Amino acid sequence: MKVRLIGLLISLVGSISTFMSAYFLVFVSVRGWLLKLVIIDVYVMVLLAIGFEIVKLLLNTNLQRFLSELVLRAMPENLVKPLLGMDH
C-alpha cells in the first residue's frame, strides 16, 4: 500500500515537472492559442486524475476509520453529556 502511494507521489512530481517544461516549450514555440489551451487542459486533467487516485488511496486506509470515529465522537450528544455530568 505504501509502495503504491509513494509511486503515485513520484508520478505526481514527475507530471508537475513535465507540465512546467511543456508549458514553457509551448509558450515559447507555439503561436496558436487553441493548441496551447488543449495541451494545458490535458496536463491539468492528468494532474487531477493523479490527485484523485491519491485521495482514493488515503480514504481506503486507516484514515477512513479515524475520520469515522472522529465524526462519531464529535456528535452533539457525545459532547454535551460529559459536560453535564451525564456520561453514564
N, C-alpha and C positions, 0 to 999 in steps of 0.2 A: 504494500500500500504506500509506504513512504517512498519507495523507488519510483512509483508512478507519479507521485506528487512532485518529487524532485525533477523527474523528466519533463513534466509539464511546465515547471518553473523555468527550466533551462530553455525549453522551446519558446516560452513567452519572452524571455530576454532576447533570444535569437530573432524572434519575429519583430520585436521592437527595433533592434539594430538594423534588421533588413528593411523595415519600414522607413527608418530615418535615412538610410543610404538611398533607397529607391525614391523617396521624397525629394532628396537633393538632386539626384540624377534627372528625375522627370522635370523638375522646375528649371534645371539648367539647360536641358537639351530639347524638351518638347514644348512646342508653342501652342498646341491645341488645348483649350481649357476643358473640353469634354473628355479627352483621353486622361488628363490629369485627375479629373473627378472620378473616373472609373477606376483608375489604379489606386487612388487613395481609398475609395469605397471598398475595394477588395481587401486591402490590408486592414482596414478597420474591422471588417467582418471577420477576418481571421483572428484578430486580437480579441474580439468579443467572444468568438467561439471558444478560444483557449481559456479565457476568463470564466466562461460559463462552466467548462469542464472542471476547472479548479474548484469552483463553488460547489458543484455537484459532489466532488470527491470529499470536500470538507464536511458537507452535510451528511454524508453517508458514514462518517466515522463517529467517534465518541462525542464530537461537538454537538451532534443532534441530540444525544442523550442528555448532555449537560444543559443544553438550552431548554429541553422539555422539562427537566427538573427545576430549572430556574424559573420557568413560567409558572409551574405549579406552586412553588414557594412564594412567588410574588402575587398570588391571587389575594384580593382584598380581605377575604375571611381569614386567611392564614396570617396576614399582617396585623389585623385588628385584635384577634383573640389573645395573643400573648400580651399585648399592651393593656388589655382589660383584665388580665388575670384569668382568662377562661381557656387556658391551654390544655385542659384535661379532656 
